Amino acid sequence: NKHFHADPEGCLPAAEAEATPERSYREQLDFLNPIAQPLASRKLTRKLYKCIRKAAKHKQIRRGVKEVQKFINKGEKG
């Protein structure tokens, strides 16, 4: 069971994410896909990652259309 956490480069296993050197926000923008517009601000991005970490801690993250649809049909909110 690998542990994943929110990191700027995507979902990497925790060991790999800690081993990779952190890039600044400006460096990450250099590798940005051209169709990724509009882009969330740096401040909003931090808030989103914090929210995702909290939701993952409480097992509230739903991944994929099938899983999301299942919980919508059950009437789960959040």
Protein Blocks (a to p, Z undefined) as FASTA:
>chain_A
ZZddddfkbccdfklmmmpccddfklmmmmpcfklccdddfklmmmmmmmmmmmmmnopa
cedjklmmmmmmnopaZZ
